[in-house]
Amino acid sequence: MIQLHDVDLKLLRVFTTIVRCGGFSAAQAALNAGQSTISEQMTHLETRLGVKLCQRGRSGFRLTEQGVAIHEATLRLLSAVESFCLDADVLKQHISGKLNLGIIDSTLTDPVSPLPRTTQRFVSRGHDAHLHIYIGAPAELEERVLDGRLHLAIGHFPLRVAGLSYLPLYDEALGLYCGRRHPLFASNAANGRLMEDVRQSRIVVRGYMQQYDLEQLGIAKADATVENIEAAAILIISGAYIGFLPGHFAEQWVKTGEMRRLGASTLDLSSPFEVVTRRGVSRPPILQAFLEDLAACTSQPGVP
């Protein structure tokens, strides 16, 4: 049986970084190390484990079957190590540790979001905490909470994943937008005619909300699919597509005349935001403290 030491954990962390980045070259910046050093570390790890973890060379980077299995086991191991460190902090007089938070993109400009107030409240309590924020698509965030890489995630989650708990936070307002180069930008058509023109236009939808977006417009299929709000904004500003955007996010381009909101309130939508945590596991103190501050700032928007 392999006896793991500190150096092995360090090498395993190097390995997960290489996999996340997609290869040795891409991992250099994240690891702050040269390719020769990274290659040497991987060779040492493969020798310690007695298996070949990956193929690298002219054909690119690819995990072996053993490499895939070791990577999955490593994620479980590192999550367990971090959980142990967090649990051990219970013995201390103050809350400390690392809090891994996930959130969907383009929420910074939403005045309704409680996250900035929560972060200020949490940090002001003097916790010895290191915050790590990961931005991703809803399904990816759920996966990361489920396997322990994230302690919690905040966003819009259309589906329900077994093993996760969902707590309502707030609603994000959305509208239908077109760019100034789009024919509808200068249109004064009334609601009935406007909807006909909308259905004749190219539609961009969020991949995780595709069916919902299309149903609101009475359209069977989309012409473009994106996985984040910024990508949708790029296509809308081009003038080739129209689509739904959060009002707070689109406002900056409305003010400069690059976008226009279509249909006023008749085409407005609302996306419920929730906080997601893993069900059936004890919450470390640092997570519990953050959730308590989040609840306070959500129910009392004026809390500093």
N, C-alpha and C positions, 0 to 999 in steps of 0.2 A: 504494500500500500504506500502511495506517495505521501511523504510528510511535507506539509506546506510550511514555508517560512516567509518572513517579511519580503524577501527578495522575490519570491514566487508571486506574491500578491501584486507587487510592483510590475512584474512582467506580464501578468494577466491583465492589469489595467492598460498597459501598453497595447496588448493584443486587442482589447475591446475598442480602443481608440483607432487602431488601424482599420478594423472592420467597419466602424462607424464612418470613417473618412473615405473608405473605399480603396485603400492601398497605401503602400509605404510612402510614396512621394507626397500624396495628399495629406498624410498624417504628420509631416515634418513640422508644420507651423503649430499644430495642436500640441505636439509633444516637445516642441522647442529642441529638436535634436536632428542631426543629419541622417541621411538615408543609410549610410554605412553603420551608424550607431544603432538605428532601429533594426536593421537586418541582423546585426550581432545579437541584439536582445531577443529577437524572435528565434534565432538559431539556438540560443541558450534555453529558451522556454521549451522548444521542441525536444531538445535533449533531455531536459528535466522530466517532461511528460512521456517521452518515448513514442511520440506520434508525429506525423507530418500534418501541420495545421493548414498550410495554404500553398498554392502554386503562384509563383511570381516570375515575371520575365517579359519577353516581348509580347506574349499573348495577353498580358494584363494580370490583374490580381483576382484570385478565386480561392475560396475556402474548399478544403477537402471535406469528405464526409465526416472524418474525425474532427476536423476543424469546426464544422457547424455544430457538432455535438458538444465540443469543448467550449465554444462561444456561448451556447445556451446555458451550460453548467456554470460558466464564469459569471454570467449575469445574475444567476440565482445566488452564487457564492458572495459576490460583492454586495448584493442587496441584503443578504443575511448579515454580513460583516457590518454594514452601515446601520442596520436595525439594532445589532448588538451595541454599537457605540452610542446610539441614541438612547437605548434602554439604560445603559450604564450611567448616562447623565442624570437619571432620576436621583442618584445618590448625591448629586451636587445641590448646593443651596440655590442655584439659579439655573435657568433654562439655557442650554447651549447645544450646539450641533449644527448640522447642515439641513436646510429645508429646500427640497426640490419642488418647485412650483411650475406648472404648465399652464399656458394660456393661448387662445387662438389669436391670430394676427389682427392688427389694425384696431385695437381697442383704446389706445392711449388718448384719443381725442374725445372719447365719450364721457361727458360730464356726469352721467348717471353711474358709471363704474365705481364700485367701492374700493378697488384695488389700491389706488394711490393713497387714499385715506387710511386704509388698513395697514399698508406698509409703514407709513409714518407712525401710526399708533403702536405697531408691533416693535419697531426699532427704538422708539422713544422710551420703552420700558426697560431698556438696558440689557436685553438678552444678548448673550454671547453667541450670536447666530450668524451663519453664513448662508445667504440666499442664493439659490441658483434658479434662474428663470429660463424655461424652454418654451419656444413658440412653435406650434405645430397645428396640423389639421385635427378636427374632433376625434376621428377614429384612432389616429396615432396617439393622441393624448390619453384616450381611454386605455389603449394597450399598455402605455407606459405606467399608468396608475395601477393597472391590474398586475403587472409583473414586478412592481416595486421600484421602478426607476424614478417615478414621481410620487410625492406624498399626496398631492392633490392637483386638480386641474380645473380651470374656469373657462367656460365657453358655452356654445350652443351645441347640444348633443341630441340629434333627432332620434336616435335609437337607444335602446336600453341593453346594456351588457351585463350578463350574469356575473355576480361577484363584486359589483360596484354599487355605491350609494349615490343618489342624486338629490341635491338640496337646492331649491329655487333661490335665485339671488335677485335678478332684476330683468327688465325687458329692454332690448335694443330696438330702436325705431329704424326702419329701412324705407327707401323710396325707389321708384324706377327712374333711371337716369339715361340721358343720351349726351353725346359730345357735340360741340358746336359745328362739327363738319357733317353731322347726321341730318338728313332731310327733316326730321321731326323737331329739330332745334328751333326752327322758326315757325312751326305749325301752331295755328290757333284753333285746331279742330276740337269740337265738343266731345264729351265722353264717349258717345257711341261711335263716332267716326274715328276718334283717337284710338280706341281699342282695335278697330279694323286695321289702322295703320301700324299699330304695335305688332299685331299678329303677322303682318307682312314684312316685318323687320327681322334682321338677324339677332338672335337672342343668346346672350352669354349667361350661364347659370353656375352657381356654386355646386361642385360635385357632391358634397355632403347634404345639399338641400335641393337637388335637381328636381325631383318630382314635385316638391312643394312650390318652388318658384314657377314651374310650368303650369301647375294647376291654377295659380292665381291669375295667369294670363290666358288660360283656356287654350294652351298650345300643347301639341303632342310631343315634340322633340326640340332639343336645343341645337344651336349651330356652333356653340363653343362651350367647353367646360373648363373650369378653373378650380384650384384647390385652396386659393386664398383670395382675400379681398383686393389686395394690390394688383394681382394679375387681372381681375375683373375690371378695375379702374383703367388699366393700360388699354384694354380692348375697347372700353367705352369712350375714352378720350380720343381714340383713333378715328371715331366717327363711323366705324363699320358695324358696331354692335350697340345694343341697348341692354340694360340689366339692372338688377337690384343692388344697391349699395347702402351701408349704414349712413343715415343722414349726417351724423357728426363727422364722418370720414370724407364724404363728398363735398361738404360745405366749402372747403378751401378752394375747390375748382369752380364751384358755383359762383363764388365771390369774384373770381378772375374772369368769368365768362367762358370757361372751358367746358362747363357742363350745365345742363338744365334738368330740373326735376319735372317729370311728366305726370300729368293727371292729378296734381295736388293731392288731396287726401284720399281720392278714390283708388289710388294704386299704392297706398302705404301698407307696409307689413310690419310685423313685430316678431322679433326672435327672442324667446326666453333664454336667459343665461342661467347656468347652474354651476355649482361646485361639486366636483366628483372626487370621492375618496374610495379606498378599498374597503369592502365589507368583510366582517368576520375576523379582523386582526386588531390587536390593541394599538391605540394611537400613541405614538411617542409624545412626550410633553411639549416639544417644540411645535408639533403639528396641532395639538389641542389648543395651545396658546394662540396660534395664528387663526384657527377657526373661530375661536371666541372673539378675537378682534374683528374678524371679517363679519361675524354676525352683528356685532355692535355697530359697525360702520354701514352695514346694509340697512338695518332697521332705523338708524339715526344718521341720515346723510350729512348732518351738520357737524358730526363728531370730527375733531381735527386729527 
